[in-house]
Amino acid sequence: MQTLLQFTIDVLSLGGAYALMALGLVIVYGILKLVNFAYGELIMVAGYGLFLVNGSGLPWLVMAAVAVLIAVVTGVLTEYAAFRPVRAKSVTAVLITSFAFSTILQNAALLFISPRPRNVPLPDLFSQTVSFGGILIPARNLITIVASIGLLLLFAFLMKRTVLGIAMRAAATQFRMARMLGVPANLIISTAFAISGFFAGVVSLLWIGRIGSVTPGVGLEPLLVAFIATVIGGMRSLQGAVLGGFLLAFINTALNYLLTQDLLQFRDAFTFTLVILILLWRPEGLIRGPATGQRT
Amino acid sequence: MKPANILTLVILLGLVGLLVLVPQLVGSRVVERIATALAISLVLVVGLQTFTGNSGILSFAHIGFMGIGAYASAVLTIPVQMRGMALPDLYGVLAQIQVTPMVGILLGGVVAAVVAALVAYPLMRLSDAPAVITSFALLVVIYTVLQHWSAVTNGPRTLFGLPKATTLPLTAGIAAVVIVVALAFKESRTGLLLRASRDDERAAAAMGAGIPALRWQAFILSALIAGIGGALWGHFVTSFSPKAFYLKETFVILGMLVIGGMNTVSGAVIGTFLIALLFEGLRALETALNASGAFADQVVGVTEIVLALAMMAVMFLRPGGLFAATEIGPLILRRFTRRAPP
């Protein structure tokens, strides 16, 4: 029973973080049908933002807000630098430019800050534990669960009830038609990147809160997680991204519990093999999303 | 064969010939090393072109197969008496076999091709972004396995003791063969069908092209070449760790292909030459900056930033790369005939 409770909380906290990572990627993919390889670097940038405001004496929540804001700005910047000039030309060109942009950000961090890990300020709450039902739970896991469920609900409300959300979903379904009906294309795309940056910023706080420090390569793992979660869940649907995130967390956590120490170091290989098997069964992903996937 | 294609072949092989000749004339060891490294990059980039160029699907897994080739050749060619030290936990059967580096390089390619054939079949059904993402995942899987399969790869630590067997003439010869194979594959029935599926997947499928099988063949060929390239590289540097076969190398190889133009073999070859020379220049600059002590900290990453900027600039101005659709031979012939009076 205790193991089950522990397992559930592990899956929910990891899954919440994974779902947010996947959503940030898929919000852009849904509209543009283009993958943002620089997504991981948004997470890194927010981490360095937190590192740079360290020691400014501001309350932690203000520092966190600054970090998230930096991620949002970088997200919009990615759109201008890597997507807008080429997005109408070819899919491969955008993959390359976003990959190149991610390399620039990473190497800029190497060059101007340091290749070594830098500690980031974290509130005491992140390192405390809560005793519940006979097991010890790190408070940061509970924070992750609460934050991710709250954000997912807020996001669902935004997408379902507001004009902006409806316009974004329309653009994701049939971009050309949406434009003809007066949805401003550039504004919607920039907004998608801003939301993507926002998710990256929040993920960064939760993710780096687990590790405690930031390195230039810190964005790679979240990027991979987001990739895999979206591919399992279905690249075109937002629900799919959330489902994929939780499923991937379930697989990862289950492997953590089941595998022996020798095999555990190969966990990523096992996970990705499972992903390949899922794709063999459903190449479109678990949830299909809107049928038309026309690119603009 | 059409005269235009012959001209392409002559020009590209001429470039490879120059690669062998120039170091001989200069007579410098450094130049020879740079030329050998360039020839290895040629093998890798042209190998990647056979899949990515013809199918239109960006593959990130290529460097993984390069790693498989390098490790396969290493396990088979490290002298038996040294192997106990380099790989103490190697399985009994493997520990006794020793082949010459030549055979090792070839087997490196074969092992990579077999792994590719087994893993890639389900992935070939995917197109567009999911295909690229899963190839990225495949790179991570291969990297994870290389880094943790201590018995065969010595784990994340450096594996040493490979016989030094990669010479400039050998590498350039293999590069020349690879260029011929890539051009022949592009013009073959499989290559033509594959290029049709690249330009319009639905139309090609409607005409009866079995796209997954076509892509699969190209992927195996590409992995074979990558494995050979990796083994050559292994016998060139003689000690390496799994870190060498990851994102940094992927970025460089991809940059060479994309700047040159991934749809043509000419683009792959010329892109490799341009970027390799640019890289050498920048690396020299970086070393000079560090040696001069102008900056308090080590200057790192400038090379990558410049390459990334160059890639973005090429994508903005010519999204298809320098040679977007036509090989260099037809391009020259066309200009020649246009200028001539009717």
Interface residues (C-beta under 8 A of the other chain):
Chain A: Y29 K33 L34 V35 A81 A82 P85 V86 K89 S90 V91 T92 A93 L95 I96 T97 F99 A100 F101 T103 I104 Q106 N107 A108 L110 L111 S114 P115 L220 L224 F227 I228 T230 V231 M235 Q265 F266 D268 A269 F272 T273 V275 I276 L277 L279 L280 P283 G285
Chain B: G56 L58 V119 P122 L123 R125 L126 D128 A129 P130 V132 I133 T134 F136 A137 L138 V140 V141 T144 V145 H148 L247 F251 L254 G255 V258 M262 D297 V299 V300 G301 V302 E304 I305 L307 A308 L309 M311 M312 M315 F316 P319 G320
